[in-house]
Amino acid sequence: MNWLAENALVIWAAGAVALTMALVVYWQTRTPRAQMAIAVVVLVTAALLVAEKWIETPREAVRRTLDEIAAAVRENDMPAVLRYISPQAANLRRDVETAMPRVTIGAAGIIGTPQIGVDLTVNPAQATVEGRGFIEGTLKRDGMKVRQMAQMTVTFVRDGDRWLVTGYTADKDWRSAVGR
């Protein structure tokens, strides 16, 4: 059922088909019941669209977390970035604490639509995101521009109502650009 809450296109398409059918019936019969069917289709479609906006699925929550992390990185806000990293991810925390003070970030984000897999059957719930990320900045030590784009896999664990990063792998080593 999550697919319905994640994609308004399905709701719009089903609503359009149902409305077309109700309009055809109305044009053929011109009865009050057919008019009522049109109103019901419009109301049900509107209610489903509102519900789709209000309901945040686990996959949408992970995507929102990714966007919030990228925003914190763009703002060069290391404490905010660290709040999104699991306390058990000591190596990742150390990487952030080492790299962020050395670089002024100008841009960071996700390119395209990442593949997000969520496993709610384990406790705590886990998620894996595969996608392409980028970061652009300036080294503080010498003013050199740094640009890095990489295919990444980021793992998350749910902690209460938040998703925290537990680790990542990338096809490029960004550490060489900022210095170890």
C-alpha positions as CSV (number, residue, x, y, z in Angstrom):
1,M,0.0,0.0,0.0
2,N,3.0,2.3,0.4
3,W,3.2,2.7,-3.4
4,L,-0.1,4.5,-3.3
5,A,1.2,7.0,-0.6
6,E,4.4,7.6,-2.5
7,N,3.1,8.4,-6.0
8,A,0.3,10.8,-6.7
9,L,0.4,9.9,-10.4
10,V,-1.4,6.6,-9.7
11,I,-4.1,8.5,-7.8
12,W,-4.5,11.1,-10.6
13,A,-4.7,8.4,-13.3
14,A,-7.2,6.2,-11.4
15,G,-9.3,9.3,-10.6
16,A,-9.2,10.4,-14.3
17,V,-10.3,7.0,-15.5
18,A,-13.1,6.7,-12.8
19,L,-14.3,10.3,-13.6
20,T,-14.3,9.5,-17.3
21,M,-16.5,6.5,-16.7
22,A,-18.8,8.4,-14.4
23,L,-19.2,11.2,-17.0
24,V,-20.0,8.7,-19.7
25,V,-22.6,7.1,-17.6
26,Y,-24.1,10.6,-16.8
27,W,-24.2,11.6,-20.4
28,Q,-26.0,8.4,-21.3
29,T,-28.5,8.4,-18.4
30,R,-28.7,12.0,-17.1
31,T,-29.8,10.7,-13.7
32,P,-29.2,12.2,-10.2
33,R,-27.4,8.9,-9.3
34,A,-24.9,9.4,-12.1
35,Q,-24.3,13.0,-10.9
36,M,-23.7,11.7,-7.4
37,A,-21.2,9.2,-8.8
38,I,-19.3,12.1,-10.4
39,A,-19.2,13.9,-7.1
40,V,-18.1,10.8,-5.2
41,V,-15.2,10.2,-7.7
42,V,-14.0,13.7,-7.4
43,L,-14.2,13.7,-3.5
44,V,-12.5,10.3,-3.2
45,T,-9.7,11.3,-5.6
46,A,-9.2,14.6,-3.7
47,A,-9.2,12.7,-0.3
48,L,-6.6,10.3,-1.6
49,L,-4.4,13.1,-2.9
50,V,-4.6,14.9,0.4
51,A,-3.7,11.7,2.2
52,E,-0.8,11.1,-0.1
53,K,0.6,14.5,0.8
54,W,0.2,14.0,4.6
55,I,1.5,10.4,4.8
56,E,5.2,10.1,4.8
57,T,6.3,6.6,4.0
58,P,9.6,5.2,5.3
59,R,11.1,5.6,1.8
60,E,10.1,9.2,1.7
61,A,11.5,9.8,5.2
62,V,14.9,8.4,4.1
63,R,14.8,10.6,1.0
64,R,13.9,13.7,3.1
65,T,16.8,12.8,5.5
66,L,19.2,12.6,2.5
67,D,18.0,16.1,1.4
68,E,18.5,17.5,4.9
69,I,22.0,16.0,5.2
70,A,22.9,17.6,1.8
71,A,21.5,21.0,3.0
72,A,23.5,20.8,6.2
73,V,26.7,20.0,4.2
74,R,26.0,22.9,1.9
75,E,25.7,25.2,5.0
76,N,29.0,23.9,6.3
77,D,27.2,23.0,9.5
78,M,29.2,20.1,11.0
79,P,27.1,19.7,14.2
80,A,24.0,19.4,12.0
81,V,25.7,16.8,9.8
82,L,26.8,14.8,12.9
83,R,23.2,14.7,14.2
84,Y,22.4,12.6,11.2
85,I,25.1,10.0,11.9
86,S,24.5,7.1,14.2
87,P,26.6,7.1,17.4
88,Q,27.7,3.6,16.4
89,A,29.3,4.9,13.2
90,A,32.5,6.1,14.8
91,N,34.6,6.0,11.7
92,L,32.1,8.0,9.7
93,R,31.8,10.6,12.5
94,R,35.6,10.8,12.5
95,D,35.7,11.3,8.8
96,V,33.2,14.2,9.0
97,E,35.0,15.8,11.9
98,T,38.3,15.6,10.0
99,A,37.1,16.7,6.5
100,M,34.5,19.4,7.1
101,P,36.9,21.8,8.9
102,R,39.3,21.6,5.9
103,V,36.8,22.5,3.2
104,T,34.3,25.3,2.6
105,I,31.4,23.5,0.8
106,G,29.8,25.4,-2.0
107,A,27.4,22.7,-3.3
108,A,26.4,19.2,-2.4
109,G,23.5,16.9,-3.3
110,I,22.1,13.9,-4.9
111,I,22.0,13.6,-8.7
112,G,18.9,12.0,-10.2
113,T,16.6,9.7,-8.3
114,P,18.4,7.3,-5.9
115,Q,17.2,3.7,-5.4
116,I,15.9,3.5,-1.8
117,G,15.3,0.1,-0.2
118,V,13.7,-0.1,3.2
119,D,13.6,-3.2,5.4
120,L,11.0,-2.9,8.1
121,T,11.2,-6.6,9.1
122,V,14.3,-6.1,11.2
123,N,14.5,-4.2,14.5
124,P,15.6,-1.5,14.2
125,A,14.5,-0.9,10.6
126,Q,17.2,-0.4,8.0
127,A,17.5,1.4,4.7
128,T,19.9,1.3,1.9
129,V,20.3,4.1,-0.7
130,E,22.1,3.7,-3.9
131,G,22.7,6.8,-6.1
132,R,25.1,9.4,-7.4
133,G,26.2,12.2,-5.1
134,F,28.3,15.2,-5.6
135,I,30.2,17.7,-3.6
136,E,32.0,20.9,-4.6
137,G,34.1,23.1,-2.4
138,T,37.3,25.0,-1.7
139,L,40.2,23.7,0.4
140,K,40.9,26.1,3.2
141,R,44.6,25.5,3.3
142,D,45.4,26.6,-0.3
143,G,42.1,27.8,-1.9
144,M,42.1,24.9,-4.4
145,K,38.7,24.0,-5.8
146,V,37.5,20.4,-5.1
147,R,34.8,18.6,-7.1
148,Q,33.9,15.1,-6.5
149,M,31.1,13.0,-8.0
150,A,30.7,9.4,-6.9
151,Q,28.4,6.4,-7.1
152,M,27.5,5.8,-3.4
153,T,25.7,3.3,-1.2
154,V,24.5,4.8,2.1
155,T,23.1,2.7,4.9
156,F,20.6,4.0,7.5
157,V,19.1,2.7,10.6
158,R,15.9,4.0,12.1
159,D,16.3,5.5,15.6
160,G,12.8,6.4,16.9
161,D,11.3,8.6,14.2
162,R,14.6,9.5,12.6
163,W,16.9,7.8,10.1
164,L,20.6,7.9,10.9
165,V,23.5,7.1,8.6
166,T,25.5,4.0,9.7
167,G,27.9,3.8,6.9
168,Y,28.6,4.3,3.2
169,T,30.7,3.1,0.3
170,A,31.7,5.1,-2.7
171,D,33.4,4.3,-6.0
172,K,35.9,7.2,-5.4
173,D,38.0,8.1,-2.3
174,W,37.2,11.7,-1.4
175,R,39.8,11.7,1.4
176,S,42.6,12.2,-1.1
177,A,41.1,15.5,-2.2
178,V,40.9,17.0,1.3
179,G,44.0,15.4,2.7
180,R,44.1,12.9,5.4
